[in-house]
Structure formats: C-alpha cells, structure tokens
C-alpha cells in the first residue's frame, strides 16, 4: 500500500458533529495551519468581466453557509468515463481555518487504475482492493455535504466526475447535494491574470506551505485549498468594495422591498451599462482599425487565449495590435486562437 493510501482503506468521518466515525484518523500534523491572512492585491488587479462578478456573488453571498473543500482522485482525465479512487471533504471556516471535521476515504473503482494515474496520486489497485465502492460511501458523503458552500479547484472536473458516479446509481446530480459550488480555479484566473493557477503555484504565490504534498492526494489538497481560499476571498472583497464606490448603491446590498425601489435600481444599472457599452464600442473600433489588413481582421472583436506557461504575452499583444500574422505563436505547447462572432 502506498504511503498516501495507508490507513485509509475504509471510509471515515472525523469529528463529532456529523456522526460517529468508523475510523477516527486525525489530519496529519505536518499539514499547514489554515487561517485568514491579509490581502496584498489592489482592486485594480481584478478582471471586471461578468465571470468575475458572478464568482464574487457566489463567494460573498454564502457567508452564512457551512464551508467545505472537496477533492477527488480518479482513474483518468475524462470525468464521464473515469472512476473515483479517493475522495476527501474538509470543513473549514474562511475566517479561522479548518475545524477538524472531515470525510475521507479510498474508493474501489471496480476497474484497474492506470499506471500513469498511480504515478500522479500514488494510489494503486492493491491500495483500493479492500476499499468500499462509491455506492457504499455515498450516504456518509451526502450527509457531510448537505447544506454547504462547496469549494473545489477546477470544479467542472470534480462535479462532472461525481455526477457520473451518481448517474450510474440513478440518483440526483451532485449540484443538488450542496447549496453552492465555488470554483477557485475560475476565481484565480480572474484575480491573477497571466499567472499559473495550479494548486502548487497558488500555494507559492500566497506563501502557503506545501511541503507535505508529495503526491496529488485528495486530503492534503483539500487542506491546502482551505489555506488558499481566504486569500482569494479577500481579493473578491476588495473588488466588491471597489465596485461599491462606483455604483449608486453598495454591491450586494439587499434588494429593495418595493417594486418602485427595484425599478429605480434597475434603471440606475441600465444607465451604467449604456456607458460601459459605449466605452467598449470606442475601444472595439480602435482595435479594428489597428488590426486592419491582418489575419485577425473582422466585424466583431473577440479574442480567446488559452496560454501555457511559456506564452510571451507582451510579444503576442504587440503582434496582434500591429496586424502581424499570429501563426508563429501557434506552437504545439500553446493553445491560441482568435474567434470572430458575427453581428
């Protein structure tokens, strides 16, 4: 049995407020402490897109909910075909850190674990041979997740993986098991544009000790993400404060009770939207002028970037605005494309 999987062959819930544990295993002592820290990022470092605002509403609108971090390890990259081999859920308070309550288990996937996956998470066929199947751990998992704000890094994968497992059991989708899912990968992309957004990179950026992470284990990853989350939340709170200085009312404040009050607020936002649309159009027209005659010329400017680590952003930007052929940037290690949307 691998070091990562030792003593974790059966499902357990650690703590007292969510049922009796079947195997009480404390979080390893070497895991880093979790707590709130000061944010050092100015509001102007945020993207002001709808995605950033939607993420901010999810995070700031669920303060009263019980918070947990969830992570899984699996047999592959395709969430619809892969099977879960490990799942962890760690309860935490965004202001004070982990609470000591957690759910953690290895899972028998009912199929071989590819060697390339074992190399990543350290879990082998031998490790899960005596572990429960997903259907056997589901009742405890569902009880622990009920009523939570569930924080996940790259939630699209984990939620799809869990939903596929639930569909095989002909039960409800994962989204119905929690109150809200908060994707820290999406938030990180907004608050740290142009940077690396993997868990290790975020730990390094926010000075979170990751020395206990030798493999991609679900439990250690949950604890590390719980340590990172307060930083991201602090960044979003800064953006909310910045927005509130520009809106005719504070961002996120209660909606007026009266129809007249709601209508007035809607009209105020509509006026702001008109101003933003005009400013976007002004910038759009200038971009079209500068792109005239290039391979990215078009009627409606929408650029989509999916960069890898070696993307030279300054060079790409200069080439794009200068109307230079972007083909040289389309290297095998870089996903880069310009998309045009018809009017």
Number of C-alpha atoms within 10 A of each C-alpha: 16 13 11 19 19 11 14 19 21 18 27 23 25 22 17 10 9 14 13 12 16 11 15 12 16 11 15 10 8 11 16 16 15 23 18 18 14 9 15 10 17 12 18 11 14 20 17 14 9 9 13 20 18 11 19 21 15 16 22 15 13 15 12 9 14 17 21 27 29 28 26 26 27 24 23 16 13 12 20 15 11 19 26 24 28 28 25 26 27 31 26 23 18 22 12 14 18 22 13 13 19 26 24 26 27 31 28 24 21 15 11 13 22 14 13 11 17 19 12 13 21 20 29 19 18 14 22 25 16 13 21 19 19 25 13 12 20 14 10 16 22 13 12 23 23 14 16 20 23 25 26 26 24 17 19 14 16 21 20 17 24 21 21 20 23 17 14 9 11 10 10 11 16 20 14 11 17 16 15 19 21 20 18 23 18 17 27 22 16 22 22 18 13 14 15 16 20 12 19 17 14 22 17 12 14 16 11 18 16 19 10 14 16 13 16 20 21 25 27 23 26 27 27 24 24 28 27 25 26 22 22 23 20 19 25 25 17 19 24 19 13 16 17 15 11 11 13 12 13 14 16 12 9 7 10 12 8 9 9 10 11 13 11 13 15 12 11 14 14 12 11 14 12 11 12 12 12 11 11 12 12 11 12 15 14 12 16 19 13 14 20 14 13 16 14 22 17 16 13 14 17 13 12 11 11 9 17 14 10 8 17 12 11 9 10 16 10 11 15 19 17 15 18 16 12 16 10 8 17 11 10 7 12 15 14 20 17 14 14 15 10 8 5
